[in-house]
Amino acid sequence: MRIIPAIDIIDGKCVRLSKGDYDTKKIYNENPLEVAKSFEAHGIQYLHLVDLDGAKSSKIINHKILEQIATKTSLKIDFGGGLKSNDDLRIAFECGANQITGGSIAVKNPELFKNWITQFGTEKIILGADANNRKIAISGWLEESKEEVIPFIQNYQNEGISYVICTDIAKDGMLEGPSFELYQDILNQCPNVKLIASGGISTFDELPKLAELGCEGTIIGKAIYEGRITLKQLEEYILNK
């Protein structure tokens, strides 16, 4: 299972939110590149970079930070937040994203999102299936759609999607443990999905459990920043896989 630390960006700074609520913003570092380099120094190869300003304003905002991290580290970056147009996607890939994550766009403009899958291929496009009470949430989690999470994923599997990031919003940033039951249901009902678990990871012991379920990767945010999981532990996990 791939270990994918998260850097969320507001105003160029590394922050974390609780349950996606912008009013809960906590700044952890003024320099996202410094954070990314510390991940790289501990053998981590992947990064989940989220443009929270972009998610709120529905267009890419923090692409310069993406470019900076992409050019000054060897991390493979998946980038999301506010990607709503072909131009946003072009900027993200030109600035060094290895993959992009589309969530709201897959609900609000499915034809465009399907075009991206066709144009760039399933290795480049990740479906963001962020769920609240098993319903897909959109627009930086400020809106709840009527889409049920598992049929939503199945629909896009039929379009060729293989990578899916699923965040249980009720768990996100709460350090109360991930949604094992939801992930198990997704893996049972969506065969061959490359599921990346996100939200609620709070202790190192949860990582082997997610791997046993069959998750392809896990995104870890606040647990790293709050010192619940150390970079040394992650380094050893990666080395011993």
N, C-alpha and C positions, 0 to 999 in steps of 0.2 A: 504493500500500500504506500502510495506517495504521500510524503509530508509536505504540506503547502501552507506556509505561514501567510498571514494576511497583513497588508498595509492599507488602511483606509485613509483617504486624503480629504481634508477640508482646509481651505485657505493655505494650501501648500504644506500643511502639517500632518503628522501621523496621529490619528485619533482613533477612539473606539466609541461606539454608541451602545446603548442597551435597547434591545427590541426594535432597533432601527429608528429610535426617537432622537431627533437632532438636538432636542433640549437636554439630553443626557450626555452630550459630547464631553469627552475627557481627552485632553492633549497628552500624549506620551512622549513625543519627540518633535522638535521643530524641524528636524532634518531627515526626511524619509530615506535618502540615499545612505545615510549612516546606519539606519536600521537594516536596510537591505544588505549592506556589506557585512553586518554582524551575522545575518543569516548565512550568507555565503561562506563566511569564515568557519562556520560549524558544519560544513558539508551539505548544506541544504541547496537543492538545485532548482526549486520551483518557488514561485511567488504569485499570490492572488492580490492584485492591485485594484482597488476600487476608488473611483472618482465620485465621492459623495456629492461634491458640488455639481458634477455632471448629472448625477441621478436626479437631483432636485430641479435642474434647469433644462433637462432634456436635450443636452448637447455636450459633447466632450469639452472639458474645461482644463483639467490638469495633465494635458498630454506632454508638457515639458518635463514633468517629474517622471513620467513613463520613459521618455527619451533618455533622461539622465541615468536612471537605474539600468536601462537596457544597454547603454553604451559603456557604463562604468562597472558593471558586474556581468557575470555569465549566467545569471538566473534566467530561467525560462518563465516568462511572465504571461499569466492570463489576466486580461484587463476588462473591466466592466464599469458600468455607471454612466447612464445618459447616452448610450450609443443608439441613435435613432435614424441615422441617414447613411447613405453610401459614403458621403464625405467624412462623417465621423469614423467610419470603419477604415477608410483610406488613411486618415490621420493616425489612427491607432496602430495599424500595421506598419506604416512608414516610421513611426516613432519607436518601433521595436517589439510590439506585442507578438508573442508566439501564437496566442489564442485570444479570442474575445468571447465575452459572455453576454448573451442577450436574454433579458427577462421580460421587461414590460413590452418591448418591441414584438416579442413572440405572441403576446396576447393582443396588442392593439393594432399591429400591422403584420399579420402572419404571412401575407404574400411577400413582403420585403424580406422577412426573416428566412423564408423558404428559398428566396433568390440567393441570399448569402450562403446558405448551405450548399446550393448547387454551384455557385461561383467559386467559393473558397474551399469547399470540402469539409467532411465531418471531423477531420483532425484539427481544423482551425476554429470551428464554431462550437461553443458550448451553450447548451440550453440552461438558462437560470430558472429553476423551478422553486421559487421562494414561497413557502406555504405558511398560512395562518389558519389554524383549525382545518388543515388539509385542503384549503382553498388557496389558489394562487394569488399572491399579493404583488402589486405593481407600483410604479412611480416612486421609487425609493421607499417602498412599503407603506406609502401614505394612502393607497387605495387597495381594497380587496375586490378581486374579480369573482365571477360566478364559476370559474373553471376549477374543477376538482384536480388535485395534483397528479394522481396516477393516470387517469384518462388523458390529461394534458401531456404527460411524458410519452404515453403510448402513441398518441397522435403524431408527435414529432419523431418518434422512432420509425413510424411508417414513412416519414419524409427523409429518413437516413441519419438522424441524430444519433450519436453514440455517447458523447460526453454530457453528463447532466450534473450540475451543482444544485443540491437541494438544501436550503436553509430553513429550519423550523424557526420562524420569527419569535415565537413565544420563548424559545431557548436562547436566542442570540444575545451574547454579551452577559448572560445571567450566571454563568459558571455553575450550572446545575446539572450538567450532563447532557449528552446529545439524545436525539429521538431515535433510539435503537428500533423501536417498534415500527415507526414510519419507514425507516430505511429497509428493514426486513421486508415489509409489505411491498415496497417499490421493487426490490431485487427479486421477490417472488413473482410479481406480476408483470415486470418489464424485463424479460430475459435479454441477456447480452448488453444491458446498459452499463456504461462505465460511470458508476455513481460516485460522486465526490460529496462526502458528508460535510456539513458546515453548520455551526451554531451550537453553543452550549458545551463544547469540549472544555473540561475543567481539570481533569487529572490525567497523568500519563497512562494509568491502567485502562483508560477507555480506548486507547489506540489499538491494542491487540484485539479488543472486542469488535471494533469496527472492521478491522482486517478480517476477522473470522466470519463476519456477516457477508463479506465479499465486496466491501467498498473499495473502489479503485484508488481513491485518495481521500485525504481529510484536510480541511482548512482549519487552521488554529489561529485564533486572534488574541482575545483578552487573556487567555490562560498564560500565554507567553509574556505579555506586557505586565501582568500582575504577579509573575514569578511562580505561578502554580505548576507550570511545566518549564523546565530549563532548556536552553539551547544545547547544553551538554547531554541531557537525556535524549533529545531528538537526534543529536549527532551519533550517539551510541546505537539508537534504534535503527538508524539508516545503515550504519556500518555492519550491524548484526543481522540484517534482513537476509 
